[in-house]
Amino acid sequence: MKQKIVSIMVVLCLVLAFAAGCTNGSTSTTTKTETTTISPEQTSYIFTDSVGRNVELPNEIKSFIPSGPVAQMMLLALAPERMAALATKISDSQKQYLPTYIPELTYVGQLYGSADVNRETLAAIGPDVIIDLGEPKKTIVEDMDNMTKQTGVPAIHITATINRCGEAYRTLGKILNCEERANEIAAYCDKVVANMYTTIRTVGNNKVNAIYISGSDNNSANVIAKSSFHAEVFDMMFDNIAVVDAPSGRGTGNTVNLEQLLSWDPDVLLIGDLATYHKIANGEADKPWYELKAVKTGNYYGMPDTPYYWFGNPPSVNRLIGIVWMTEMFYDGVGGVDYDMKAETIKYYKLFYSHDLTDDEYNTLLSSSILKK
């Protein structure tokens, strides 16, 4: 009984403290298997991250730095006001969709990908924690430990694949003392992912035959190959026929010549590089493109890309609105899943970017991917 009373008091305190959003104060944090309650008197506690590392974190986290683009995007949705630096730069086209102070933050680089993180600058900023989100790399334990040794800042990894993005947000909400906000975002993640599984279970073996193009050059195209990490969602929703011997782990995918693309000859082309899309649409692409069945039938679509690609690159929560779009485009109503695309897009941009999407912005985003309904 005493434990229940304490739990109720903690919940009431959190509701009062965070009614206006994310604030600092006492919290509870979730490890892999248990929840540990932290009293207000404690200044730090031991957090067990997704790869089993026990890391001492301050009870009150006032600032953090993301380790890379996946973490940056996820944390922009949850507590942008406490982001102390950028792992990836903000382009001019992205600025209109993000809080005005975000592009002004110091750029420190990323731990993976370009691997250009400036440890000296990061240490000088002195955040309370470095947060890594996404797929755990093979060297993740060593990488996180070394980051802490080199900067003096605790570093943690929280796995955040598409199936675990809701769980990741709930964990982040406890660490950062903004559980109400985190639970709202987590509920959205869970709903979209659950709807996706409902759709693909209903579709079964009748998935749309498709290839995703991430870019192109003279007589070549970059494809997101089947079974690559970046094809995680695409492989679930489509019959991805871009099969190669060594799928690339990079967001640019694998480069193939157009003869290979013609041999696959997909029913549908999804194009993440809008420059490639417009070349094809304007009749300016190399001749082999126009021999593809998908181009002949008009079944090629440019994926919205602002402020982040709806498909991936990085493969973060931007894929959630991509799942909504792909469902509405190719599986509308299957399994009872039906979206109002405009309403969902407006909701997503408000929830993840704190941006009120205008009609003109919506129409521009969807201009290269006309819905069939």
JORA-V118896 format. One record per helix or strand of 3 or more residues. SS is the DSSP state (alpha for helix, beta for strand). FROM is the first residue (numbers start at 1). TO is the last residue. If there is no record, write none. Layout:
BEGIN
ss = (SS	SS)
from = (FROM	FROM)
to = (TO	TO)
END
This chain:
BEGIN
ss = (alpha	beta	beta	beta	beta	beta	alpha	alpha	alpha	alpha	beta	alpha	beta	alpha	alpha	beta	beta	alpha	beta	alpha	beta	alpha	alpha	alpha	beta	alpha	alpha	alpha	alpha)
from = (2	28	35	44	54	64	69	92	102	119	129	140	155	162	179	209	220	229	254	258	268	274	287	293	300	318	334	341	359)
to = (17	30	37	48	58	66	82	95	104	125	134	151	159	175	203	217	223	237	257	264	271	281	291	296	302	330	336	353	365)
END
